[in-house]
Amino acid sequence: MRKTLPFLRLIRLVQFVREKNRLQQSVGHQEMISFVKKITDDASMVYSTATFARDKKKIREELGIDLKFDKVQGYFIDPSDQVGLIESALDYYEVFSILSHANALPKMFILSERKPLGLDQIGEVVDWIKNKEVIQFNYFKYDTGKNEIRQIEPLAIKESRERWYLIGNDQQSNAGLRAFGFDRISNITVLGMKFTPQFTMEDIQEKYFSLFAMFDAEDQEVEQVVLEFNERDGNYIQSFPLHHSQQIETIENGVRVHLRLKTTPDFIMEIMSRAWSLKVVRPVSLRQTIAKIMEEAFHRNQ
């Protein structure tokens, strides 16, 4: 086993505390030190109290996670923290740490050739979000094939389906939260104007809570969706849920999937990827939409 990298060690510590908290098990100072020694295949390493103190400081400064301590439950992460964001970020940190290990990348990792565009702009945008500065950029519209100039109050960055998006308030229209794919943003500049955020992170999280991916049909209501798939597709869906609201029951020769979300075009495209076994039980409107799409596709491909 290779030695555990210092940065990866920080991630493992946080994951260890999160799991102990989830199981409602106490985790004290000695348990933390013993855990690190267990995951570190390095007989020469001395993981002292002072080293642990430095790791806690790095976890706070580099990961933005505060390991708090209580005499009864030991170390814990406050549930009021952005737990979902923390866990998603840790996945990225862990993969990055593994890939950064000497000689790992060229010998054993095969990465996707599909790479999202525009990621080189994220670093600057993060600074502008922190400083609450209005930015301007050209935004390419797929439906018109033209660029539009947008002035945005940048608020957050979100990943969805291997693409990255800037979320902000369009200052000119003031029409509420909007998402802009980084792959469609160009000529981005800061305008030298400050803004006071009209939306909190809680507002942003609430907006996307009932959505699949990024497309929001604001005139749509959240619906109870029931789908059925064969056993093979059901296994895929169980291992990689369609949505956080997903609940699955086993039926004869397959599964029944219960969801609560808006049936946006993004969601329809996703379930159509398993059209060979898909059956829409409810709502009826979604079943009719899927049937129409398949009928039109059938005529196009005759």
N, C-alpha and C positions, 0 to 999 in steps of 0.2 A: 504493500500500500504506500502511496506517495505521502509526503509530508503535507499536512494541512496548511494552506496558505494563510498568512496573517489576516487578510481581508475576508477570506472565506470563513475563518474562525469567528469573526464578528457575526456573520450571517448565521452560522450554526448556533451560536449562543442565543441569538434572538429567537430562532426557531425552537430551540430547546425550551426557553421560557414560555413561548406562546403555547406549545403543546402541554406543558405542565399546567398552565393556567386553564387551558381548555378542559383538562382532566380534573381540575380543581385539586391538584396535588401541590404541596408546599415544595419550594425549591430554594434552598439556602445557599450561603456562601460556599460551603464545602462541596455541595452537590455541583455547583457551577465549575469549580476547579477540577473535580473528579471527571466531569463530563469532557472538559477540554483535554485532559490527559488521555481519556479513552479514545477520542477521535484523532489524536495526534500520534502518528507512528514515528516518533522521534525520541529515542531513549535519552538523548542528550538535552532535551528541552526541559527547562525548569519553569513551570507556570506558577509564579508566586502571587501572593496577595497584591503586591505592587503592580504586577503585570495585568492582573484582572482589573484593577482600578483604572489602568491606562486603557484597557479594552472598553470599559464602560464609557469612558470619556470619548473615545473614538466612535462608539456606537451612537452616542448623542450628537456628536459634531458631524460625522460623515453620513450616517443613515437617518438622522433626525428622529431617533427613537430613544426615549428616556426609560431606562430600566430602573423602576422604582422599587423600594424595599419596605416591607411591612413585617413586623415581628411575628405575626401569626402565619401569613401566607408566603413569606419570603419575597423573592423577586417577582415582579409582575409588570405587565404593560397595561396602562390605563385603557379600559374599553372605550373611553371617549376619544382616544386617538384614532386616526384614520387607519383602522386595522386592515380594511380591504386594500387600500393603497399600499400600506406597508408590506403586506404579503405579496402583492403583485410585484412591487419593487424588488423584494428579496429574490424572487425568481430570476429577474434580470441580473441582479448583482451576482447571484450564484453562478449563472451561466457565464457571465463575463469573467469571474474569478477563475473558473475552470479553464476557459479558453486562454486566459492570460498565462497559465502555467507553461513553463518552458517545454517546447516540443509537442505540446498536446494538439495544437491546431493542425499542423501539416500531416500528422500521421494517422489521426483517428476520427476527425470531425469532417463531415461533408455538409457544407452549408447550402442553403437555398440560393439558386441563381436569381430569384425574384427579390429585388431589393427596393424598398420604398424610397422615393426621391424626396429631396427637401430637408433631410435630417440635419444637414450642415447648418441650418438656420436656427435650430432649436436653442443652442447655447445663448445666442443673443436675445432671443425671445424670452427665455427664462429671466434674464436680467431686467428686461422691460416690464415683465409681470411683477417682479419684486419691487421695482421702482415706481410702478403705477404710471407708466408713460404711454401715451397714445401713439399708435404706429399706423403707418400707411403702407399698402402693398397692392400689386396687381393680382387679381384673382381670376383664374381661368374657369369659365363656365362651360361645362360639358354640353349642356343643352343648346347653347348658342354658338359655341366654338370661338368665343371672344373673351378678351380680358376686361375686367371691371376694376376701377380704382376703389378700394375700400379703406375707410378709416375706422380702426378698431380699438376698443379698450380691452387689451389682452388680460385674461383671467386665469386660464388653466391650460394644460396640455394633456391630451387623452390618446391612448392607443386603442385601436379597434381593428381586428382582423388584419393584423400586420401592416396597418397604415397608422400614421400619426396625425393628430388634428390639434389645431389651435382653437380654443373656445373663448369667446369674448362677446362683448356688446358692440354692435354696429353703431358707431356714434352718430352717423348721419341719419339713419332710419330710427334708431332707438327702439328697435322692434323686439328686443329681448335677446336671450342667449342664442348664439349661432356658432356652428362649427365650420372650420376651414381646413381642408386637407393641406398639409405642408407640401405635398407633391404638386399642388396647383398654385402655390404662392411664389411670387417673384418680385424683384425690385423692392424689397422691404426696407423701410426707413423709419426712423423715430422723428416725430414732429416737434419735440421739445415742449409738449403740453402734458401736464399731470392730470389725472382723473381720480375721482372718488368712486370706488366700486359700488355698483348698484346690486350686485349679486354676491352671495357668499359661496364657499365651497359646498355647503349643505344644499343650496339652491341648485347648483350644478349637478351634484350627485342625485338629487331628487328628480331632475329632468330626465336623466338617462336611466333611472332605476327600472322603468317599465318599457324600455326600448331594447330592441336587438340591434347592435351596432349603433350607427350615428344618425341615421335618417329619422327625423321626427315629423309625423303628420299631426300637427297641433289640433286639427279639427276631429281627430279620431279619439275614441274612448279606449281605455284599457279593457281588454276582454279576457274571458276564460276560454282558453284554446285547448282542444283535445285532439291529439293525433295518434295514429296507430302505425307501427312499422313492423317488419318481420324481425325474426330473432337476430339475424346478422346485423342489420342496421340498429336494432335496439342495443346491442352490445357496444357499438360505436358511440351511440348517444349517451349511454350510461357512463362511459369512460370520459366523454368530453361533452358536458351538458349544453343544450341549446341556449339555456338562459338560467339565471340564478334561481328563478321561481320553479324550476322543473321538478316535477314529482313523477315517479314511474311506477306502474303496476304491471305485473306479468299477466298476459292473456294467452290463450291457446295460439301457439306458433308465432308469438311475438310479444310486443309490449304496447301499452297505452301510456302516452305521455301527456301530462297535464301541465299547462303553462298559464301564466297571467301576464299579459303584455299587450302592446299595440301591434297589430298585424301590418306593419309597414312593408314597403317594397324590399328592404334589406332582409327582413324575416322571411318573406315569401321566396326570395332567391335562395336563402339558406335551406329551407325545407324542400325546395324543388331539386336540390342536389341529391336527394334520396327519393326521387319521384318513383323509382321502380318498385318501392314498397310502401310509399306514403298513402295513407288514407286519412282525410280530414273528417273527423267526427263532428266537430263544432268549432267555430260558428258556421252557419250555413253560408253566409256571405263569403267566407274564406274558401269554402269548398267550391262555390261557384266560380270564384276568381281563378283558382287552380285549374278547374276543368276548362275554363275558357282559354287560359294560357296553353294548356296541353293540346286543345283542339286546334288552335291557330298554328302551333308548332307542327302538328301532324300534317296540316295542309301545306305548310311551307316546305316540308321535307318529303313530300310524295314524289 
